Amino acid sequence: MTLDWKTLARLNVPLVEVTGDHRIARCTARMAEMLGQTPDELIGRPCNQYFCHGADVGDDCFCLQPLSAEGELPSRRFVIRDGDGHSSLLVGQALPHTEGAFLLLQDMTAQVQIQRQLQHHEQQSEFLSRVSNRMITLPADRADEGINLALEELGRFLQVDRCYLFRFNSERQTISNCHAWVSDRCRPELENLQDLPVTGLPWFWEIMAAHRPLMVKDTADLPPEAGAEQQLWREQKIGALMVVPLVENDQVCGFLGVDVVAQCRRWQKSDQELLSLVGDLVRGLISRKQGIEALENSSRRFATLADAVPALIWETGVDGRLCYGNRHWQQFTGWTAERRDQGWDAFVHADDLAKMVIKTDACLQKGRLFSLELRLKRADGEYRWMEINGAPIKAGDRICGMIGSAFDITDHKMVEEQLLALNDSLEQRVEERTAALQKLNNEMRTLSQAVEQSPCSIIITDLDGCIEYVNPKFSEVTGYTEEEVREKNLRVLKGEDGCSDDSLLWKTLTAGEEWRGEFHNRRKNGEFFWEMASITPIADSDGNIRHYLAVKEDITKRKELEQAVLHERDELQEAQRELQRAYNELKATQSQMLQQEKMASIGQLAAGVAHEINNPVGFIKSNLATLGKYVDKLRQFIELQAEILAEQVPAEKREALKAMEKKLKIRYLLDDIPDLIAESLDGAERVKTIVQNLKSFSRVDQSEYSEADINECLESTINIVWNELKYKVTLERDLAELPRVKCYPQQLNQVFMNILVNAAQAIETKGKIVVQTAVEGAFVVVRISDDGCGIPEENLARIFEPFFTTKEVGKGTGLGMSISYEIIKKHGGDIEVDSRVGEGTTFRISLPLDGAPAPETDDDQVSN
């Protein structure tokens, strides 16, 4: 045959001519460009160096195939690789002739990628739009109906067997199943899942109480502490589940979950995000139902929900002017709540405004829902294609406004335009290809040769699944010859789990549709392998299905690579969690060190102040003592002088002196001065005692390892914090005689001060603190008790955690008890707490008589 090659080359299509020995004879410039070569460089090259069909074609050329009995051309999907290793997906037909064959190809790479992106975008947009619009526009009295519909939509979208909502009763500490949707594979168990105590599910509820989602891919592989949960889920035949907590006002009010029956499933991050989003929508609908009498709180929850929905939510009044926009709306349009005078003309493209006005008028006047596509102006002035959905807001029978959502579909529009353009181009190419192929129909080889040489396993069965034909590739993959499997059922290849869903497979095939999926089959030698299969019904001229055609590709190596990648990802995630835990520990340690350095600085300051006060107090005491001696001598002189004057001074002068003495109260002054001096000396002594206690508390001279009397440490600490205690606390001491203990006195003072101050703060008006010491066995024991408000049981286990505090923001750092715990552990001791709400709290501190472990010397540190 002859072809006008120059004419074909000008078509700008990928076309290649292959010789009888499977080499490239010539190709178009478009084909060479796709292979990354020039046409001259490709001449004489082997075909299978660039073209493959699922697997390498080997020595037999896929192009040189006879026509089918009907004279049809076999159409295939091919993968080509250029010199850089880049691959492209093409659909082609081989046209054999006497000296070789022509291969006409069509590039499908971009089309497949666009179709996948479009499908994913459309599915997600459709689901979110449908569920969010329904939840937002549904009246509060139909909340239960909305929740049930949302659960059904979510269950079908995620392809699970159950989707359920549980409410948490905080007073009774129970959970109850209030809404549920189940697939045909399950039976409803709503009535059996009421008032379940959360104490019976401790592992599960600890995760929910921490506001964390739970994703279990296999309930048979749970930690030992999840025994109760595993038993319950086994009874319900749950194979895998995913649950997110519903949180309101920082408290768990329930949870939303999905599960699959009798099989495991690896959940994706997008699955959890979608479940969380629907959980927020469900929680918002419940809150709206419960908040009819509290409109303000409902409005605030609605605003939060609207901001959480990944859509532009808007609301207008009856005049059609915007009165509300969620965070996404405000960010997109630049609209703010103060600009309530703006209508749709400020945002909608002039060419689209008329149809928007028609839709909104119908909504406000007749209460009609609407949905349309138009161009909306973004804050930067750019117009974007949006899908606008609206619904009337009703107050009784009166329409008081509109509410709706908007989704950006610009990318969707662009993809549509690209697909339309691509479709036009493809149709033109198909017409050109058909015209060329019609000239070569008589020279095509039969389809059977293509099947025989196919790199995929091809099987033809009857309606019962009994094998009627297999090609050589089937024998190569499975190890069975055609004679060994003919008239046998496909179950001969059945693996341990086989198809993911046999019922769905047969349901699809009997409906006359193509089924695609994976099989885990077994070769003749017993080895298991994975296959990707496409099974298509074969109908006769009357449309009746007579056979099934299966085309299968061995994907065992790909599966192994996928498992390796998943394993490596899990290891990376575990390493990331380890780094996060190390970072948290480092942060807590740094905070504790800062707190200890602050206390040391305060001690240094206190010691310095005490030292400075000691000097003036010393000379004040000395001067007062000397002043007392001077006053005694003056008294003696004044009394002797009075005796002499009484003998030698005339009577009228003596009377004047007595009157002046009485007026000036000389006798009273002489009697009162000794008392004043004594009181001043007592005050100076008290100042000296306080200073000494301050120095003892700060112990700058004993900040390191030394021997100390624990009773003295307690006394100095009590004197320092006495101003915090004296107005509302009666302090009782029961101090036993104790031996001196090697310790870090300043650090122990800090522990005693933390406990005493906390005890005082736990007493609201008047109360009592008891401080006791004793020797018990090989330990010095200190008990500090108060009759304050006590510590709730749920807080006792966390009282020594860093940054845990029940005080208001700004009144506590949550480090005091954590540092105290570390100090006592550093001394080789122990600190325990016993508390009853409304009765009081007792801290018990044990310190070894042998003393705290000695600090490392410089030599030790160097050797370490």
Buried (B, 14 or more C-beta within 10 A) or exposed (E): EEBEEEEBBEBEBBBBBBBBEBBBBBBBBBBBBBBBBEBEEBBEBBBBEBBBBBEEBEEBBBBBBBBBEEEEBBEBEBBBBBEEEEEBBBBBBBBBBEEBBBBBBBBBBEBEEBEEEBEEBEEBBEBBBBBBBBBBBBEBEEBEEBBBBBBBBBBEBBEBBBBBBBBBEEEEEBBBBBBBBBBEEBEEBEEEBEEBEBEBBEBBBEBBBEEEBBBBBEBEEBEEEBEBBBEBBEEBBBBBBBBBBBBBEEEBBBBBBBBBBEBEBEBEEEBBEBBBBBBBBBBBBBBBBBBEEEEEEBEEBBBBBBEBBEBBBBBBBBEBBBBBBBBBBBEBBBBEEEBBEBBBEBBBBEEBBEBBBEBBEBBBEEBBBBBBBBBBBBEEEEBBBBBBBBBBBEEEEEBEBBBBBBBBBBEBBEBBEBBEEBEEEBEEBEEBBEEBBEEBEEBBBBBBBBBBBBBBBBBBBEEEBBBEBBBBBBBEBBBBEEEBBEEBBBEBBBBEEBBEEEEEBBEBBEEEEEBEBBBBBBBBEEEEBBBBBBBBBEEEEEEEBEBBBBBBBBBBEEBEEEEEEEEEEEEEEEEEEEEEEEEEEEEBEEBBEEBBEEBBEEBEEBBEBBEEBBEEBEEBBEEBEEBBEEBEEEBEEEEEEBEEEEEEEEEEEBEEBEEEEEEEEBEEEBEEBEEBBEEBBEBBEEBBEBBBBBBBBBBBEBBEBBEBBBBBBBBBBBBBBBEBBEEEBEBEEEBEEBEBBBBBBBBBBBBBBBBBBBBBBBBEEEBBBBBBBBEEEEBBBBBBBBBBBBBEEEBBEEBBBBEBBEEEEEEBBBBBBBBBBBBBEBBBBBBEBBBEEEEBBBBBBBBBBEBBEEEEEEEEEEEE
